[in-house]
Amino acid sequence: MTSADLDADVRQSDPDRWLSSRFVADPSARADLIALYAFEAELLAIPTRVTQPLLAEMRYVWWREQMDGVFSGIARKGHPVLEALTDVVARHALDRDPFDALIEAHVGRVHGEPHDLDAFYLGPMQAAVRILAGPGHEDRVVEAGRMWGLAQVGRTDEARALRASANAALKGLPAEGFPAVAHTALSRGDAPDAIKRLRLTWSVATGRV
């Protein structure tokens, strides 16, 4: 499986963030971002492949164990997502905590626990910003990450209430990092692709969500 294959998988499983990634000008940076999203897609798909919570948890434990190799620079050969993620982690000096938190949040979800929105949405967005803009900008996207998470679970009024503070914080985000948050502007997941592209173009051009 090539980077193009990962890109195609993310396009199918995560179309809004895939569309946002089209605004990353640097092909290498875009591929790194897609590797992160492909990893998230693998975790998200587990409950669709197994019906019993215990079996799902066992798969998440496997992914958690693989993080040892990812963060020690030893890729699991033959697994394209893990191979790509290992390279991304090394290139961008990503922190492990958000990855562990995301896996644990998925374990909680299959057992019926409330969604940990920061783990599901904020942590990955901060990692994406680090990939695109380097370290030191993670705090700029806290409100945007929470806004995105609230919108994803249907708490749209709460999401809208964060828009002003999210945009105020995003003024300090370098332009190259903005595609990591642009999808926050897509409040309607069922809108046609053409409308989404227009909305994203406006968002990237103005630096606002």
C-alpha positions in Angstrom: 0.0 0.0 0.0 1.4 3.4 -1.1 0.8 6.9 0.3 -1.7 7.3 -2.5 -3.6 4.3 -1.2 -3.7 5.9 2.3 -4.9 9.1 0.7 -7.7 7.2 -1.0 -8.7 5.5 2.2 -8.9 8.7 4.1 -10.9 10.3 1.3 -13.5 7.6 1.8 -13.5 7.4 5.6 -12.9 11.0 6.6 -14.0 13.2 3.7 -14.1 16.5 5.5 -10.6 16.4 6.8 -9.4 14.9 3.5 -10.9 18.0 1.8 -9.1 20.2 4.2 -5.8 18.4 3.5 -6.0 19.5 -0.1 -5.1 23.0 1.0 -1.7 21.8 2.2 0.7 23.0 -0.5 3.7 20.8 0.4 3.1 17.2 -0.8 5.3 15.7 1.9 3.5 17.6 4.7 0.2 16.6 3.1 1.2 12.9 3.1 2.3 13.2 6.8 -1.1 14.6 7.7 -2.9 11.9 5.8 -0.8 9.3 7.7 -2.2 10.7 10.9 -5.7 10.6 9.6 -5.3 7.1 8.4 -4.2 6.0 11.8 -7.4 7.6 13.3 -9.5 5.9 10.6 -8.1 2.5 11.6 -9.1 3.0 15.2 -12.6 4.3 14.3 -13.3 1.3 12.1 -12.7 -1.3 14.8 -16.2 -1.3 16.2 -17.6 -1.8 12.7 -15.5 -4.9 12.3 -16.2 -6.7 15.6 -19.5 -6.6 17.5 -18.4 -7.6 21.0 -16.8 -4.8 23.2 -14.2 -7.2 24.6 -13.0 -8.2 21.1 -12.8 -4.5 20.1 -10.9 -3.7 23.3 -8.4 -6.5 22.4 -7.8 -4.8 19.0 -7.3 -1.4 20.7 -4.8 -3.1 23.1 -2.9 -4.3 20.1 -2.7 -0.7 18.7 -1.6 0.6 22.1 1.2 -1.9 22.1 2.2 -0.9 18.6 2.8 2.7 19.9 6.0 1.4 21.6 7.5 0.7 18.2 6.1 3.9 16.6 7.6 6.1 19.2 10.9 4.2 19.4 11.4 4.5 15.6 10.9 0.8 14.9 8.1 0.5 12.4 6.0 -2.7 12.2 7.1 -3.9 8.8 4.2 -4.7 6.4 1.7 -2.5 8.1 1.5 0.7 5.9 -0.3 2.8 8.4 2.2 2.0 11.2 5.1 2.4 8.9 4.0 5.8 7.8 3.1 6.9 11.3 6.5 5.9 12.6 8.1 8.1 10.1 5.8 11.0 10.8 6.4 10.8 14.6 10.1 10.9 14.1 10.1 13.7 11.6 7.9 16.0 13.7 8.9 14.9 17.2 5.2 14.2 18.1 4.3 13.5 21.7 2.9 10.1 22.5 0.3 11.2 25.1 -2.4 12.2 22.6 -2.1 8.9 20.8 -2.4 6.9 24.0 -5.3 9.1 25.1 -7.1 8.5 21.8 -6.8 4.8 22.0 -8.1 4.8 25.6 -11.0 7.0 24.6 -11.9 4.4 21.9 -11.8 1.7 24.6 -14.1 3.7 26.8 -16.5 4.3 23.9 -17.0 0.6 23.1 -17.9 0.1 26.7 -20.5 2.8 26.6 -18.6 5.5 28.4 -19.1 9.2 27.5 -17.1 10.5 24.6 -13.8 12.1 25.7 -14.0 14.9 23.2 -10.5 16.3 23.9 -9.0 12.9 23.3 -11.0 12.3 20.1 -10.8 15.7 18.5 -8.5 18.2 20.2 -5.4 16.0 20.6 -5.4 14.8 17.0 -5.9 18.4 15.8 -3.0 19.6 17.9 -0.8 16.8 16.4 -1.9 17.8 12.9 -1.0 21.5 13.6 2.4 20.4 14.8 2.9 18.4 11.6 2.1 21.4 9.4 3.4 24.3 11.4 6.0 22.9 13.9 5.9 23.0 17.7 4.6 25.9 19.8 1.2 26.4 18.2 -0.9 23.8 19.9 -2.6 26.2 22.3 -3.9 28.2 19.3 -6.3 25.4 18.3 -7.8 24.4 21.7 -11.2 26.2 21.1 -11.3 25.0 17.4 -10.6 21.4 18.4 -13.4 21.5 21.0 -15.7 23.3 18.5 -15.1 20.5 16.0 -15.7 17.8 18.6 -19.0 19.3 19.8 -20.2 19.6 16.2 -19.4 16.0 15.6 -21.5 14.7 18.5 -24.4 17.0 17.6 -23.9 19.7 20.2 -24.1 22.4 17.5 -25.3 25.2 19.7 -22.3 24.7 22.0 -20.0 24.5 19.0 -21.3 27.8 17.6 -20.8 29.5 21.0 -17.1 28.7 20.7 -16.6 30.2 17.2 -15.7 33.7 18.3 -13.0 32.6 20.8 -11.8 29.9 18.3 -11.3 32.5 15.6 -9.6 34.9 18.0 -7.0 32.2 19.0 -6.5 31.2 15.4 -5.2 34.7 14.5 -1.9 33.6 15.9 -1.7 30.3 13.9 0.7 30.3 11.0 -1.0 30.0 7.6 0.7 26.7 6.8 -1.0 25.2 9.9 -4.5 26.3 9.1 -5.5 23.3 6.9 -5.3 21.2 10.1 -8.3 23.2 11.5 -10.1 24.4 8.4 -12.6 21.5 8.5 -14.1 23.0 11.6 -15.9 25.5 9.3 -17.9 22.6 7.9 -20.8 22.6 10.2 -23.0 20.6 7.9 -21.6 17.2 7.1 -24.3 16.5 4.6 -23.5 19.5 2.3 -22.5 18.8 -1.3 -18.7 18.6 -1.9 -18.9 21.7 -4.0 -20.3 23.7 -1.2 -17.8 22.3 1.2 -14.9 23.2 -1.1 -16.2 26.8 -1.3 -16.6 27.0 2.5 -13.0 25.6 3.0 -11.6 28.0 0.4 -13.2 30.9 2.3 -12.0 29.5 5.6 -8.4 29.1 4.5 -8.3 32.5 2.8 -9.6 34.3 5.8 -8.1 32.2 8.6 -11.5 31.8 10.2 -13.7 28.9 11.0 
